[in-house]
Amino acid sequence: MFSKREVLISLLMAAGLGCGSEPGAGAGSGPDSMLAGRGTDNGDPADNPFGNSDVMAPAPIGMPVEPRPEPDEADGECGAVTLQAEQVMVEEMVEVESVVTETLPAAIYVMLDQSRSMVNNNLWVPATNAVSQFVNDPASAGFDVALQYFPISGGVCADGGGYKTPAVAVGRLPEHAEQIDDSLDNANPAGGGGTPIEGALRGVTEFCKQFQTDHADEACVAVLVTDGLPQNSSGCSENDNVLAGIAGAAFMAGVTTFAVGLDGADFSLLDQIAMQGGAPDCDPGPGYACDVSGGASQLSNVLATIRDTVTRVETHTEVVTHTEQRILDCEWALPAPPSGEQFDRNKVNVKMTAPGVDQALGRVDSPSACAAGGWHYDNPSAPARIIVCPQSCDAIRETPDARIDVLLGCATELLVE
């Protein structure tokens, strides 16, 4: 059995390989070279990451280690099994701040003219196709849409009765598009009843006011689509000021009203409705209301413009928690013993190797006993991991190509003071 002094000299000489007085001195320099290196150290710990001011790097980490032989090993050599240690990977919850941009929902209530002129002027089919195209547009996903027609049986001009109840209840696209398509396919333009714009305006704006009361975080916009004049509508006002005033009162209550005119519409009236209703200028020409008199098929583009106009985008910062994998620093998993052998906590050794370094580390009993060159178990009674003492961890990290091996089968070498 080696004496403490012989073990220490052996470890120092092994670590001294490649440590001459000149950088890069390699094996073969001998003891004289190692001794010569002693006198050149300035004693500054910052110059030596291994914490030894007497020997130039690479040098043994900290204090020497002492073999602790088992009785049956006292007169013979031990054959250890060397296994590369595996670093421990753990999962942990991490909070990260991120900037989130989201499109806030908005509702659109479309009030579509279905008077006799829509059929007579060949506007009905292209207009309904345009509405269908809009609700099936992927860009419309996330919007809430409701649909009603005018005139309808039982519609009331004085308070919008009948018109403020949608034929197709409000619902979110794209799922809701099928119900709107079914309604458009089954709708029958009225044979009479004139063009009761007053009832339609009161109904569409009253619905939106109530919707916004019930959904404080969602805007509702009214969209009136017509091809006619406010005439032949028994009991309904045909006065431009009265009709535009309905939109103005709704705007004061927070509801925006868009007016869309097909071929034959009274654009003088529609311009007033749109302006007092708070809608932005929708006509690149001299008008103000949305003008699709050039073809009812243009209605889908106008509805898309309205959609984009009322889209609200909100940006805010939120903290997101997610799982990240992290390698435990200077901790390694105990390898399984060779097949057919029992694990013995007192027959485990730890060695660091690197170019020019072959360093044995010594075990300490607990973290409180840690010193340079030491390691300990995570749980001495049921060990699963090897943890290198903090005093040695930095030196290991700073050693290029450092590798930790676990040797099984030989009596554990203890760190001695």
N, C-alpha and C positions, 0 to 999 in steps of 0.2 A: 504494500500500500504506500502511496506517495505521501510525503509529509506536506503540511500546509505550504511550507516554503518552496518545495519542489513544484507543487501545483501552480503556485503564483508565478514562479519563474517561467514555467512552461507556457502559461496563458499570456504572459507579457511578451515572450518571444514570438508566440504565434501571432499576436496582434501587431508586433513590430515589423512584420513583413511588409515591405514597401514603404518604410518610414525612415529613411536616411536623412541626412542633413540637407540634401537637395530634393526638390519635388520630383516624385516619380521613382525614387530609389526603390528597387524591388527585392524579391527573395534572393538570398545569397549575400546580403550585406552583412549578416552575422551579428553577434552580440556587440561587437565593437561599434558597428554602425548604430545600433539602438542606443547604446550608452552615449555615443557622440551626440545623438539627437537631444539628450537631456539638457545639456548646458545651453542650448540655443533657444529654449522656450522662455518667453518674456513673462510667464506667470499670469497672463491675462486670460480669465476664463472665457471671454468672448472669442478668443482665438481657437478654442478647443471645445466643440459641441459635446464632447463626451465627459466633460467635467473633471478631467485629470490634468492638472497644471504641470505635472512632472514629465509626462510623456506626450510627444506630438501625435496628432491624429493620423491614421486611425489607431486608437488605443483601447484597451479594455474599458468597459463601461463600469465605473464605480469600483467597489471593493471586490476582493477576490472571493471565489466560491470554494467551498470545501466539500469533497465527496463524503457521503454518509453511507458506507457499505452495509449491506445486509450481512448477517453472520455467514451465510453460505457463499458470499462473494469475497470474503476477506482475503482468501488465498488464491483468488483467480480473477481473470478478467471478465467483464460483463459485455455481452453482445447486445447492444440496443438496436431497436428498429427505428429508423429515422423517417419521419413523415412530415411533409410540408404542411404547416398550419394554415387553416382556412379562416379568413377574416369574417367577422360576424356582421350580417346584414339585418337591420331592423327597419320596421315601418313606423313612421311617426306622423302625427297630424300637424300640418303647417298652415298658418294663416298668411294669406297673401292679399295685398291690396290690388284691386284692378279697376280700371275705368270701364264702365258699362254704358253703352249707348242703346237705348231701346225706343221703339216706335210705340207711342201711346195709342190706344184704341180710339176710334171715332165712329159715330153712327151717321148714316146717310138715309134720309127718308125721301124716296122718289115718288112724286105725285105726277102720274102720267095721264095726259089728255087722251080720252077714248071717245071723243065726240064723233058724229057722223063724218065730218070733214076729214078726219084722219084716214078713213077708208076711201072716201071719194077722191082724195088727192094722192092716193097710193103712198101714204106715209106710215101706216100702221105696221106693216110687216118689217120694213127696214128699221123703224124705231124700236120695235120689240126685239129684233135681232141685235141691235146695238146695245140694249140694256143687258141682254143675255151675254153678249161678248164681254161687257164690263165686269159682270159678277163672276165670270169664269176666267178672267185675266189673273194669272198668278200674282201680279203686282197688287191685286185687290185683297189678297189673303190677309186676314187679321181685322178687316173692316166689318162693322155691323151694318146690315142693310135691311130696310123695310120698304114695302111697295104698296101703293094704292092707286086707284084710277078715279078719274072724274069725267063726266058726271056719273053718279051711282044712284040707284033707287034708294030713297030715304035720306039722301044727303041734305044737310041743313046749312044754309048760308050764314045765318045769324050767329051761330057759335061753332061752326065747323063740324057739327054732329054728323057721324057716319064717316067723314073724311079723316077725322083724327084717330080712327081705328084702322090700322093697316089691313089690306086684303091678305098680305103675307107678313106675318109678325116679324119683328126685328130678330135677326140671327147673324151669326158670324160666318164669314166666307173663309175657306171655300166650301165648307160643308153645307152651307145654307143655299148655295147656288142652285141646287137641284129643285128646291121648293119654289124658288123664283121662276125658274124655267117652266115648271109645271103650270104655274099661275099664268104666265105669259101665253103659253100654248092654249090654255082653256078660256082665256078672256075673250069676250065678245063686245066689240065697240058698240056703244049705245046708238039707238036709232033716233034719239031725240034728246031733249033736255037742255040743249044749248051748251054754253061754255061757262059754267058757274065758277069763275076764278075766285070770287069772294069766299065761297065755301071751301074750295081747294086750299086757298092760302090760309084761312083760319084753321083748317084741319091739320095741315102739315106743320104749321108753326106751333100750334097748341100741343101736338104730339111731342115735338122736340123739347118744348119747355118742360113738360112733365118728365120726359126721359132724363134730362139733365138734372132735374130735382132728385130722381131716383138713382142716378149714376153720377155722383159728383165728380168723378175722375175722368169722365168721358164726354166729349163734345158731341152735339147732334146738329147737323146742318139740314136745312130744308131745300129741296130741289123741285121747282115747279117746271114742268115740261108741257108746252102747249103750242098749237098751231092756229089758234083763233082769237077772236075778240071777245070781251066779256059781254055777250049779248044773248038774247033769247033764253035767258036763264031766269025763270020766274022767281021773283022775290029776292034776287041777288043784286047788289050794287054794281053799277057799271061805271062809277066815278073813279077816275084815275087817282085822285088824291086819297079817296077812301081806301082803295086797294093798296096803294103804295104805303099808306099809313099803317096797314096791318103788318107789313114787313118791318116798318120802322119800329113799331111797338115791340115786336118780337126781338129785334136787335137790341133794344134797350134792356130786354130781359135775358140777353146773352145768347140768342139764337141767330145764326147767320142764314139768310135766304138767298139762294141762287135762282135766277130766272133764265130759262132756256127756250129760245124761240125757233120753231120749225117754220117751214114755208107757209105764209099766210098770217103769222102772228103780228100783234100790235107791238112793235119794238119800242115805240115811244113809252108805252105803259111798262113794258118789261124792263127798260132802262131805269125807270123810276123805282120799280120794285127792287131791283138788284142794288141800286145805290142806297136806298133807305134801309134795305135789308142788311147792309154791311158787307156785301160781297165785293171782292176785288174786281177790277175791270177785266172782263172776260173776252172782250172783242178787240182784236188788234186794229180794227178800223175806227171809224168815228163813233160807233155805238159803245154801249157799256155791258148790256146783257150778253149772254152766250148765244151767238148767232149760228144756227145750223140750217139756215134756209137753203143752203146750197145742196143739201141732201141729208135725209134722216140718218143715213149710215154714219154721218159725222158725230152723231150723238155719243157713241162710245168714246171717242177721243175727248169730247167735252167732259163727260163723266170722269174720265181718267184725270183730266186737268183739275177738276173739282177735288177729286180724291187726293191728288198730290198737294193741292193748296191747303187742305185742312189737316194734312199729316203733321203730327206733332212729335218731335224727337227730343228726348230728354237724356242728358248725359250726367252720370253721377259716379261717385267712387264707392265701392263696397268691398268688404273684407270677405274673401272666399277661403274656406278651409278645405284642404285636400290632403291626400296621403302621399308621402314621399318616402323613398327607400334611402337609408343612410348607412354607410359602413362605420362601425364603431372603431374609433381611433385606438390603436395599440391594444386591441382585444382580439383574441383568436379562439376559435372553437377547438375543444379537445378532440383529436381524432379517435376513431374507434380502435380498440386494440386488435392485433392480428387475429385471424380466425382461430378459434379454439382456445384463446387466452383470456384471462380475467384482467380487468382494469385494476391497477393498484395506484392509488393517489400518491404513494411514496416512491413510485418508480417512474416518475415523469421528469424530464429535463428539457430545458429550453435553450436554443442556440440561435444566434444571429450570424448569418453569413453574408458576405458581400465581397467584391474584388479586393483582396488584401486584408480581409477581416474574417476571422473565425472565432467568435466570441461566445463563451458560455455565460448564461445568466443564472443567478441563484434565486432560489425561492425564499420568500419571507412569509411569516405566518399570517399577516393581515395588512391592509392598506396603511394602518398607522405605523407599521414597522418598515415602510418603504424607504429605499435608498437607491442611489444610482447603481444600475446593474441588477436590480431586483425584479421579481415578478411574484404574483400571488394568484390564488384561485378566486373565482367569483363567490363560491360557496364552499368553504373547506370541507364540510361534511358530505356534500353532494356536488362536486365540481362539474361544471359544464364548459367553462371558459377559462382561458389564461389571460390575465391582465398584467401588462407591463407597468411598472411603477412610473409615475409622471417624470421622475428625474431621468429616466432612460428613454422615455417616449420621444422627446425632441431629437435626441441623438440618433435614434433609429430612423425617424423621418428624414433627417438631414444626410443620412448615409446613402449614396447612390446605389441603386439595385439591391437594397437590403432585403433579406429574406429571413423569415422566422421558421425554424424547424422545431418539431416536437420529437423528442427521443423517448421511446417507451421501453421499459424493461430493465433499466439500471437505477440504482438508488439515487434519489433526488439530491442534487447538489444544492446546499444551502448557502445563502449569502452570509458572510461572516464579517464582523466589524474588526 
